[in-house]
Amino acid sequence: MNIALYEGGKSSIAGHSDVLKLSSNENPLGPPPAAMTAIGRASGTVHRYPSTDHAELRAAIGQTYGLAAEQIICGVGSDEVLQFVCQAFAGEGDEIIYTEHGFSMYPILAHMAGATPVQVAESERVVSVDQILAAVSERTRIVMLANPANPTGTMLPDGELERLARGLPATVILVIDGAYAEYAEGYDGGASLVAELPNVLMTRTFSKVYGLGGLRIGWGYGAREVIEVLTRIRQPFNLSTVQLQAAQAAVEDRDWVPACTALNAEQRARLTAALRQLGAACDESHANFVLARFADEAEAGAVDLALQAEGILVRRVTGYGFPEGLRMTVGDAQQTGRLIAALTKWREGRA
Ligand SMILES: Cc1ncc(COP(=O)(O)O)c(C=O)c1O
């Protein structure tokens, strides 16, 4: 009962039928059409058990990302892969380090494994390698961080991820959560570090850029010996045929990620500029959302209400240490226009 309940983004507003949901970092374009076709095809075989080894999906991920298929594990969202890591490598008396504004599932997963979550400070909303290294004790088993991070959208500066990976004792697993990695131009999500260091594990998801959050598919990439441990605690049928085939079709569509990330980069720049012009502070985001910081909690609450009155849902992030913040998913051009118009209306109403 000490575990905080995870709070998802709201999806409805009483009295509004045309709700614009910008509260869960979903892809405004949805999934690639090939994934929808695969879902239809797979529905004809749902009386059969799915594959247990996920061989075809792992091969397809390996091909697209240039990774060894036998070092990939697939889960029910990347959340499940993160759960496997905690369950396999931490327990009573062990510590799992996460950072000040880190993803809210990390302490939940630590508690689920019976371990102690240890929160370390960030530096101006960016993960601090020095703070993490200083917090490592002989009880530390895992360090979890997202790069780009949620809800800040910030990334570790070049070279810092590697300094962290190389600075940790070999007995500590570094989990690099790459839920938003595709949105960060030129970034491999930590894959090259996994190739060199057996204690580094990268997680990725089909929920964001592939637009399949409702289907729940994610994956991890790590040293063979780590993946072999995780596979032993994975339920054999954790992913359905529908999930497997949709994900495979999505990852085989090589045009999808560049198209979606180009749209995102364009609209993210537009939203960031508009927010700054309206007086909200924003760090440069490397993901598909922007964290806007207003004067204080009261102002963030007022903006949230003003947006809801226009049928727009964004995310309050008080639980992440930002009572003054609102996290806004980047939509398509029309949606971003609607959001900026509503924000402008709020600002003018207040002026
Ligand atoms: C940083 C981060 N990691 C992991 C996840 C979990 O994603 P999923 O379980 O849908 O793959 C999310 C979802 O919002 C996230 O923001």
The ligand as an ORCA input file, in Angstrom:
! r2SCAN-3c Opt
* xyz 0 1
  C      10.154      7.743    -20.076
  C       9.147      6.678    -20.344
  N       9.509      5.405    -20.230
  C       8.652      4.411    -20.452
  C       7.347      4.659    -20.793
  C       6.435      3.496    -20.944
  O       6.066      3.275    -22.210
  P       5.378      1.934    -22.688
  O       5.216      1.015    -21.515
  O       4.107      2.337    -23.302
  O       6.364      1.360    -23.664
  C       6.901      5.972    -20.925
  C       5.504      6.262    -21.247
  O       5.001      7.322    -21.153
  C       7.823      7.012    -20.689
  O       7.465      8.296    -20.770
*
